[in-house]
Amino acid sequence: MIVNDEKYLPVSTEENSVFEVPVEVFDSEFTVLADTTAMSTPHEIEYKIIFSSENAQAE
């Protein structure tokens, strides 16, 4: 996955790929690029993601 021109590798690939990426802002759309292998050949897909501050939890 690519966020702000930085590549992130999955932290888990057991059933689905899981990524940990920095979230710099809540309640605002940002773009990530990710490869999908669900098609005949891998394709890079652009996703628009919004993280809600209402649902955020501190670790």
Biopython code that builds the backbone (N, CA, C, O; Angstrom):
import numpy as np
from Bio.PDB.StructureBuilder import StructureBuilder

atoms = [
    (1, "MET", "N", (0.849, -1.158, 0.000)),
    (1, "MET", "CA", (0.000, 0.000, 0.000)),
    (1, "MET", "C", (0.900, 1.227, 0.000)),
    (1, "MET", "O", (1.958, 1.230, 0.628)),
    (2, "ILE", "N", (0.482, 2.252, -0.695)),
    (2, "ILE", "CA", (1.264, 3.488, -0.772)),
    (2, "ILE", "C", (0.436, 4.634, -0.199)),
    (2, "ILE", "O", (-0.696, 4.873, -0.620)),
    (3, "VAL", "N", (1.017, 5.333, 0.764)),
    (3, "VAL", "CA", (0.388, 6.497, 1.385)),
    (3, "VAL", "C", (1.413, 7.615, 1.368)),
    (3, "VAL", "O", (2.524, 7.450, 1.873)),
    (4, "ASN", "N", (1.049, 8.757, 0.789)),
    (4, "ASN", "CA", (1.972, 9.904, 0.701)),
    (4, "ASN", "C", (3.327, 9.502, 0.122)),
    (4, "ASN", "O", (4.372, 9.892, 0.642)),
    (5, "ASP", "N", (3.302, 8.736, -0.936)),
    (5, "ASP", "CA", (4.502, 8.282, -1.649)),
    (5, "ASP", "C", (5.398, 7.347, -0.836)),
    (5, "ASP", "O", (6.534, 7.095, -1.236)),
    (6, "GLU", "N", (4.918, 6.831, 0.288)),
    (6, "GLU", "CA", (5.686, 5.871, 1.085)),
    (6, "GLU", "C", (4.996, 4.513, 1.031)),
    (6, "GLU", "O", (3.783, 4.414, 1.213)),
    (7, "LYS", "N", (5.788, 3.463, 0.776)),
    (7, "LYS", "CA", (5.245, 2.114, 0.642)),
    (7, "LYS", "C", (5.166, 1.419, 1.998)),
    (7, "LYS", "O", (6.116, 1.454, 2.781)),
    (8, "TYR", "N", (4.017, 0.782, 2.268)),
    (8, "TYR", "CA", (3.799, 0.022, 3.497)),
    (8, "TYR", "C", (3.494, -1.420, 3.118)),
    (8, "TYR", "O", (2.677, -1.681, 2.235)),
    (9, "LEU", "N", (4.156, -2.349, 3.791)),
    (9, "LEU", "CA", (3.935, -3.771, 3.549)),
    (9, "LEU", "C", (2.899, -4.289, 4.538)),
    (9, "LEU", "O", (2.744, -3.724, 5.621)),
    (10, "PRO", "N", (2.192, -5.353, 4.184)),
    (10, "PRO", "CA", (1.169, -5.877, 5.095)),
    (10, "PRO", "C", (1.787, -6.416, 6.386)),
    (10, "PRO", "O", (2.879, -6.984, 6.380)),
    (11, "VAL", "N", (1.066, -6.226, 7.486)),
    (11, "VAL", "CA", (1.498, -6.781, 8.772)),
    (11, "VAL", "C", (0.899, -8.164, 8.975)),
    (11, "VAL", "O", (1.324, -8.906, 9.860)),
    (12, "SER", "N", (-0.093, -8.513, 8.151)),
    (12, "SER", "CA", (-0.712, -9.838, 8.194)),
    (12, "SER", "C", (-1.276, -10.159, 6.819)),
    (12, "SER", "O", (-1.838, -9.293, 6.148)),
    (13, "THR", "N", (-1.122, -11.396, 6.411)),
    (13, "THR", "CA", (-1.672, -11.833, 5.118)),
    (13, "THR", "C", (-2.433, -13.141, 5.269)),
    (13, "THR", "O", (-2.668, -13.838, 4.282)),
    (14, "GLU", "N", (-2.823, -13.486, 6.503)),
    (14, "GLU", "CA", (-3.472, -14.774, 6.749)),
    (14, "GLU", "C", (-4.724, -14.967, 5.898)),
    (14, "GLU", "O", (-4.729, -15.810, 5.002)),
    (15, "GLU", "N", (-5.770, -14.213, 6.155)),
    (15, "GLU", "CA", (-6.991, -14.330, 5.356)),
    (15, "GLU", "C", (-7.114, -13.141, 4.413)),
    (15, "GLU", "O", (-7.362, -13.305, 3.219)),
    (16, "ASN", "N", (-6.939, -11.961, 4.955)),
    (16, "ASN", "CA", (-6.943, -10.719, 4.184)),
    (16, "ASN", "C", (-5.684, -9.950, 4.550)),
    (16, "ASN", "O", (-5.139, -10.122, 5.641)),
    (17, "SER", "N", (-5.232, -9.123, 3.659)),
    (17, "SER", "CA", (-4.063, -8.297, 3.966)),
    (17, "SER", "C", (-4.450, -7.212, 4.962)),
    (17, "SER", "O", (-5.504, -6.587, 4.841)),
    (18, "VAL", "N", (-3.592, -6.999, 5.938)),
    (18, "VAL", "CA", (-3.810, -5.970, 6.952)),
    (18, "VAL", "C", (-2.612, -5.037, 6.917)),
    (18, "VAL", "O", (-1.464, -5.481, 6.927)),
    (19, "PHE", "N", (-2.891, -3.738, 6.876)),
    (19, "PHE", "CA", (-1.837, -2.735, 6.818)),
    (19, "PHE", "C", (-1.978, -1.773, 7.986)),
    (19, "PHE", "O", (-3.091, -1.479, 8.423)),
    (20, "GLU", "N", (-0.861, -1.286, 8.487)),
    (20, "GLU", "CA", (-0.842, -0.199, 9.458)),
    (20, "GLU", "C", (-0.229, 1.003, 8.759)),
    (20, "GLU", "O", (0.931, 0.975, 8.349)),
    (21, "VAL", "N", (-1.026, 2.059, 8.631)),
    (21, "VAL", "CA", (-0.569, 3.274, 7.957)),
    (21, "VAL", "C", (-0.829, 4.463, 8.877)),
    (21, "VAL", "O", (-1.736, 4.415, 9.707)),
    (22, "PRO", "N", (-0.045, 5.524, 8.738)),
    (22, "PRO", "CA", (-0.270, 6.703, 9.578)),
    (22, "PRO", "C", (-1.563, 7.409, 9.183)),
    (22, "PRO", "O", (-1.883, 7.536, 8.002)),
    (23, "VAL", "N", (-2.289, 7.861, 10.184)),
    (23, "VAL", "CA", (-3.497, 8.660, 9.953)),
    (23, "VAL", "C", (-3.205, 10.033, 10.531)),
    (23, "VAL", "O", (-3.150, 10.211, 11.748)),
    (24, "GLU", "N", (-3.020, 10.999, 9.645)),
    (24, "GLU", "CA", (-2.623, 12.338, 10.078)),
    (24, "GLU", "C", (-3.809, 13.247, 10.341)),
    (24, "GLU", "O", (-3.675, 14.260, 11.028)),
    (25, "VAL", "N", (-4.968, 12.895, 9.802)),
    (25, "VAL", "CA", (-6.142, 13.750, 9.963)),
    (25, "VAL", "C", (-7.390, 12.873, 9.985)),
    (25, "VAL", "O", (-7.487, 11.885, 9.259)),
    (26, "PHE", "N", (-8.342, 13.255, 10.833)),
    (26, "PHE", "CA", (-9.619, 12.561, 10.892)),
    (26, "PHE", "C", (-10.677, 13.390, 10.172)),
    (26, "PHE", "O", (-10.526, 14.597, 9.987)),
    (27, "ASP", "N", (-11.752, 12.713, 9.770)),
    (27, "ASP", "CA", (-12.926, 13.360, 9.173)),
    (27, "ASP", "C", (-12.609, 14.080, 7.865)),
    (27, "ASP", "O", (-13.310, 15.018, 7.486)),
    (28, "SER", "N", (-11.574, 13.651, 7.189)),
    (28, "SER", "CA", (-11.186, 14.250, 5.919)),
    (28, "SER", "C", (-10.664, 13.142, 5.009)),
    (28, "SER", "O", (-9.949, 12.245, 5.455)),
    (29, "GLU", "N", (-11.023, 13.213, 3.751)),
    (29, "GLU", "CA", (-10.648, 12.169, 2.794)),
    (29, "GLU", "C", (-9.158, 12.214, 2.460)),
    (29, "GLU", "O", (-8.583, 13.285, 2.264)),
    (30, "PHE", "N", (-8.543, 11.026, 2.398)),
    (30, "PHE", "CA", (-7.188, 10.948, 1.857)),
    (30, "PHE", "C", (-7.081, 9.720, 0.963)),
    (30, "PHE", "O", (-7.896, 8.802, 1.044)),
    (31, "THR", "N", (-6.072, 9.720, 0.119)),
    (31, "THR", "CA", (-5.931, 8.704, -0.916)),
    (31, "THR", "C", (-4.821, 7.726, -0.567)),
    (31, "THR", "O", (-3.754, 8.112, -0.090)),
    (32, "VAL", "N", (-5.099, 6.445, -0.818)),
    (32, "VAL", "CA", (-4.078, 5.408, -0.720)),
    (32, "VAL", "C", (-4.112, 4.601, -2.008)),
    (32, "VAL", "O", (-5.152, 4.506, -2.661)),
    (33, "LEU", "N", (-2.986, 4.026, -2.370)),
    (33, "LEU", "CA", (-2.899, 3.143, -3.527)),
    (33, "LEU", "C", (-2.581, 1.749, -3.024)),
    (33, "LEU", "O", (-1.721, 1.567, -2.163)),
    (34, "ALA", "N", (-3.284, 0.763, -3.570)),
    (34, "ALA", "CA", (-3.051, -0.615, -3.139)),
    (34, "ALA", "C", (-3.200, -1.547, -4.327)),
    (34, "ALA", "O", (-3.951, -1.274, -5.263)),
    (35, "ASP", "N", (-2.468, -2.657, -4.271)),
    (35, "ASP", "CA", (-2.576, -3.677, -5.311)),
    (35, "ASP", "C", (-3.679, -4.652, -4.949)),
    (35, "ASP", "O", (-3.827, -5.039, -3.790)),
    (36, "THR", "N", (-4.448, -5.044, -5.947)),
    (36, "THR", "CA", (-5.433, -6.097, -5.745)),
    (36, "THR", "C", (-4.997, -7.309, -6.547)),
    (36, "THR", "O", (-4.501, -7.179, -7.666)),
    (37, "THR", "N", (-5.183, -8.467, -5.979)),
    (37, "THR", "CA", (-4.879, -9.708, -6.701)),
    (37, "THR", "C", (-6.166, -10.448, -7.027)),
    (37, "THR", "O", (-6.132, -11.603, -7.453)),
    (38, "ALA", "N", (-7.305, -9.783, -6.826)),
    (38, "ALA", "CA", (-8.603, -10.417, -7.078)),
    (38, "ALA", "C", (-8.900, -10.539, -8.573)),
    (38, "ALA", "O", (-9.806, -11.275, -8.963)),
    (39, "MET", "N", (-8.159, -9.838, -9.400)),
    (39, "MET", "CA", (-8.358, -9.915, -10.843)),
    (39, "MET", "C", (-7.354, -10.911, -11.425)),
    (39, "MET", "O", (-6.546, -11.482, -10.694)),
    (40, "SER", "N", (-7.409, -11.111, -12.719)),
    (40, "SER", "CA", (-6.517, -12.093, -13.349)),
    (40, "SER", "C", (-5.039, -11.749, -13.151)),
    (40, "SER", "O", (-4.208, -12.642, -12.987)),
    (41, "THR", "N", (-4.719, -10.473, -13.168)),
    (41, "THR", "CA", (-3.359, -10.017, -12.870)),
    (41, "THR", "C", (-3.463, -8.885, -11.848)),
    (41, "THR", "O", (-4.471, -8.179, -11.828)),
    (42, "PRO", "N", (-2.459, -8.695, -11.007)),
    (42, "PRO", "CA", (-2.540, -7.614, -10.006)),
    (42, "PRO", "C", (-2.723, -6.243, -10.658)),
    (42, "PRO", "O", (-2.123, -5.947, -11.691)),
    (43, "HIS", "N", (-3.545, -5.430, -10.046)),
    (43, "HIS", "CA", (-3.799, -4.068, -10.509)),
    (43, "HIS", "C", (-3.654, -3.117, -9.332)),
    (43, "HIS", "O", (-4.017, -3.453, -8.205)),
    (44, "GLU", "N", (-3.123, -1.928, -9.597)),
    (44, "GLU", "CA", (-3.055, -0.895, -8.574)),
    (44, "GLU", "C", (-4.383, -0.146, -8.580)),
    (44, "GLU", "O", (-4.851, 0.299, -9.628)),
    (45, "ILE", "N", (-4.981, -0.012, -7.404)),
    (45, "ILE", "CA", (-6.277, 0.641, -7.273)),
    (45, "ILE", "C", (-6.126, 1.835, -6.335)),
    (45, "ILE", "O", (-5.439, 1.747, -5.318)),
    (46, "GLU", "N", (-6.767, 2.943, -6.676)),
    (46, "GLU", "CA", (-6.765, 4.124, -5.819)),
    (46, "GLU", "C", (-8.006, 4.080, -4.933)),
    (46, "GLU", "O", (-9.128, 3.948, -5.422)),
    (47, "TYR", "N", (-7.790, 4.190, -3.631)),
    (47, "TYR", "CA", (-8.888, 4.209, -2.666)),
    (47, "TYR", "C", (-8.930, 5.565, -1.983)),
    (47, "TYR", "O", (-7.887, 6.155, -1.702)),
    (48, "LYS", "N", (-10.120, 6.056, -1.719)),
    (48, "LYS", "CA", (-10.329, 7.271, -0.928)),
    (48, "LYS", "C", (-10.861, 6.812, 0.425)),
    (48, "LYS", "O", (-11.881, 6.125, 0.492)),
    (49, "ILE", "N", (-10.176, 7.188, 1.500)),
    (49, "ILE", "CA", (-10.522, 6.716, 2.834)),
    (49, "ILE", "C", (-10.782, 7.907, 3.754)),
    (49, "ILE", "O", (-10.093, 8.925, 3.693)),
    (50, "ILE", "N", (-11.793, 7.750, 4.606)),
    (50, "ILE", "CA", (-12.074, 8.740, 5.652)),
    (50, "ILE", "C", (-12.127, 8.002, 6.984)),
    (50, "ILE", "O", (-12.899, 7.056, 7.142)),
    (51, "PHE", "N", (-11.308, 8.431, 7.941)),
    (51, "PHE", "CA", (-11.358, 7.884, 9.290)),
    (51, "PHE", "C", (-12.158, 8.851, 10.157)),
    (51, "PHE", "O", (-11.836, 10.037, 10.231)),
    (52, "SER", "N", (-13.178, 8.353, 10.799)),
    (52, "SER", "CA", (-14.061, 9.170, 11.624)),
    (52, "SER", "C", (-13.478, 9.366, 13.019)),
    (52, "SER", "O", (-13.124, 8.397, 13.690)),
    (53, "SER", "N", (-13.380, 10.612, 13.452)),
    (53, "SER", "CA", (-12.887, 10.892, 14.804)),
    (53, "SER", "C", (-13.879, 10.388, 15.847)),
    (53, "SER", "O", (-13.502, 10.112, 16.986)),
    (54, "GLU", "N", (-15.131, 10.270, 15.459)),
    (54, "GLU", "CA", (-16.171, 9.775, 16.357)),
    (54, "GLU", "C", (-15.916, 8.323, 16.767)),
    (54, "GLU", "O", (-16.281, 7.911, 17.868)),
    (55, "ASN", "N", (-15.289, 7.552, 15.877)),
    (55, "ASN", "CA", (-15.055, 6.132, 16.127)),
    (55, "ASN", "C", (-13.611, 5.802, 16.488)),
    (55, "ASN", "O", (-13.281, 4.634, 16.694)),
    (56, "ALA", "N", (-12.749, 6.808, 16.569)),
    (56, "ALA", "CA", (-11.330, 6.569, 16.852)),
    (56, "ALA", "C", (-11.131, 6.185, 18.312)),
    (56, "ALA", "O", (-11.796, 6.705, 19.208)),
    (57, "GLN", "N", (-10.194, 5.258, 18.531)),
    (57, "GLN", "CA", (-9.860, 4.825, 19.886)),
    (57, "GLN", "C", (-8.350, 4.875, 20.064)),
    (57, "GLN", "O", (-7.603, 4.452, 19.182)),
    (58, "ALA", "N", (-7.909, 5.381, 21.178)),
    (58, "ALA", "CA", (-6.474, 5.430, 21.475)),
    (58, "ALA", "C", (-5.986, 4.037, 21.833)),
    (58, "ALA", "O", (-6.718, 3.247, 22.429)),
    (59, "GLU", "N", (-4.737, 3.739, 21.465)),
    (59, "GLU", "CA", (-4.138, 2.442, 21.824)),
    (59, "GLU", "C", (-3.313, 2.557, 23.067)),
    (59, "GLU", "O", (-2.735, 1.568, 23.518)),
]
sb = StructureBuilder()
sb.init_structure("model")
sb.init_model(0)
sb.init_chain("A")
sb.init_seg("    ")
for serial, (resi, resn, name, xyz) in enumerate(atoms, 1):
    if name == "N":
        sb.init_residue(resn, " ", resi, " ")
    sb.init_atom(name, np.array(xyz, "f"), 0.0, 1.0, " ", f" {name:<3s}", serial, name[0])
structure = sb.get_structure()
